[in-house]
Amino acid sequence: MRLTTKGRYAVTAMLDLALYGDRGPISLADVSGRQDISLSYLEQLFAKLRRKDLVCSIRGPGGGYRLSRPSETIFVAEIIDAVDERVDATGCAGSSDCQDGQTCLTHNLWSDLSDQIHHFLSDISLASLVERRDVQNVSARQLQRARNTQSIILTAVD
């Protein structure tokens, strides 16, 4: 199964926006801190997400990113597609040259599985993920960790 870091990180970052976006634009630095994703990597991902009109940027003090549409209308497969990622269970990256340049015996099986996974992810919205208890629990833990880190920084500055 091939879903690389790029696709996973893009979904994670978009879910972060869905979780915290009601407070206003979210900086990539905040996403980076909560999700342990490199800021430079997020910048690359968000350039692609912005081009596909999944996020919009707000300039200036207090600026950042927000979802460009309601979270109910943004689906996981869309996010993965936006960052040029492909869910692929084939051994040939979908090129049908699995066995000496020809289609292998099980190519269509793995190709069909890839299609089923994409279809499955097309039915999962960011809003449905936000509602999940496990996502809410992780979000609460991340917020607490961020508060603790901020408290430590403020104490060190004093």
C-alpha positions in Angstrom: 0.0 0.0 0.0 1.4 3.3 -1.0 0.1 6.4 0.8 3.2 8.4 1.5 3.9 11.0 4.2 2.8 13.7 1.9 -0.8 12.5 1.8 -0.9 11.7 5.5 0.5 15.0 6.5 -1.8 16.9 4.2 -4.9 15.2 5.7 -3.5 15.8 9.2 -2.9 19.5 8.6 -6.3 20.0 7.0 -7.9 18.2 10.0 -6.0 20.6 12.3 -7.6 23.5 10.4 -11.0 22.0 10.7 -10.5 21.5 14.5 -9.1 24.9 15.3 -10.3 27.1 12.5 -13.3 28.4 14.4 -10.9 30.6 16.4 -9.7 32.4 13.2 -6.9 31.9 10.7 -4.4 29.3 11.8 -0.7 29.8 11.3 1.4 27.0 9.8 3.7 27.4 12.8 0.8 26.4 15.1 0.0 23.4 12.9 3.6 22.5 12.9 3.8 22.6 16.6 0.7 20.7 17.3 1.3 18.0 14.6 5.1 17.7 14.6 5.3 18.4 10.9 8.1 20.5 9.6 7.1 24.1 8.8 8.9 24.1 5.4 7.1 20.8 4.5 3.7 22.4 5.5 4.5 25.4 3.3 5.0 23.1 0.3 1.8 21.2 1.0 -0.3 24.4 1.6 0.9 25.8 -1.7 -0.7 22.8 -3.4 -3.8 22.9 -1.2 -4.3 26.6 -2.0 -4.0 26.0 -5.7 -6.7 23.3 -5.4 -8.9 25.9 -3.5 -9.1 23.7 -0.3 -7.5 26.5 1.8 -7.2 30.2 1.6 -4.6 32.4 3.2 -5.1 35.5 5.3 -2.3 38.0 5.2 -1.1 40.3 8.0 -0.9 40.1 11.8 -3.1 37.4 13.0 -3.2 35.9 9.6 -2.8 32.3 8.6 -4.9 29.7 6.8 -8.5 28.6 6.9 -10.5 26.1 5.0 -12.0 27.6 1.9 -15.2 25.6 2.2 -17.2 24.1 5.1 -15.5 21.0 6.5 -18.6 19.0 5.6 -17.8 19.5 1.9 -14.0 18.6 2.0 -13.3 15.0 1.7 -10.1 13.0 2.5 -9.6 11.8 -1.0 -9.8 15.3 -2.3 -7.0 16.4 0.0 -4.8 13.4 -1.0 -5.5 14.2 -4.7 -4.6 17.9 -4.2 -1.1 17.1 -3.1 -0.5 14.9 -6.1 -0.7 11.8 -4.0 -2.2 8.5 -5.1 -3.5 5.6 -3.0 -2.0 2.7 -4.8 -1.9 -1.0 -3.8 -0.3 -2.2 -7.0 3.4 -3.1 -7.2 3.9 -1.2 -10.4 2.5 2.2 -9.3 -0.5 1.6 -11.6 1.6 1.4 -14.8 0.5 -2.2 -15.6 4.1 -3.3 -16.3 4.4 -5.4 -13.2 5.9 -8.5 -14.8 8.5 -8.0 -17.5 6.7 -5.0 -18.9 3.3 -6.8 -18.9 0.4 -6.8 -16.5 0.9 -9.4 -13.7 -1.7 -12.0 -12.6 -3.0 -9.9 -9.7 -2.6 -6.4 -11.1 -6.4 -5.8 -11.6 -7.1 -7.1 -8.1 -4.7 -4.5 -6.5 -5.9 -1.8 -8.9 -9.5 -2.5 -7.8 -8.4 -2.3 -4.2 -6.8 1.1 -4.8 -10.1 2.3 -6.4 -12.1 1.0 -3.4 -9.8 2.8 -1.0 -10.1 6.0 -2.9 -13.9 5.6 -3.0 -13.9 4.9 0.8 -11.8 8.1 1.4 -14.1 10.1 -0.8 -16.9 9.5 1.7 -15.0 10.8 4.7 -15.4 14.5 5.3 -13.3 16.6 7.6 -16.4 17.3 9.6 -17.0 13.6 10.2 -13.4 13.2 11.5 -13.8 16.2 13.8 -16.9 14.6 15.3 -15.0 11.4 16.2 -14.3 10.8 19.9 -10.7 9.6 19.2 -9.9 12.7 17.2 -11.4 14.9 19.9 -9.3 13.1 22.6 -6.1 13.6 20.6 -6.9 17.2 19.9 -7.4 17.9 23.7 -4.1 16.2 24.4 -2.3 18.3 21.8 -3.9 21.6 23.1 -2.7 20.7 26.6 0.8 19.9 25.4 0.9 23.3 23.5 -0.3 25.1 26.7 2.4 23.4 28.7 5.1 24.3 26.2 3.9 27.9 26.1 3.9 28.0 29.9 7.5 26.7 30.0 8.6 29.3 27.4 6.9 32.2 29.3 8.5 31.0 32.6 12.0 30.9 30.9 11.5 34.5 29.6 10.6 35.9 33.0 
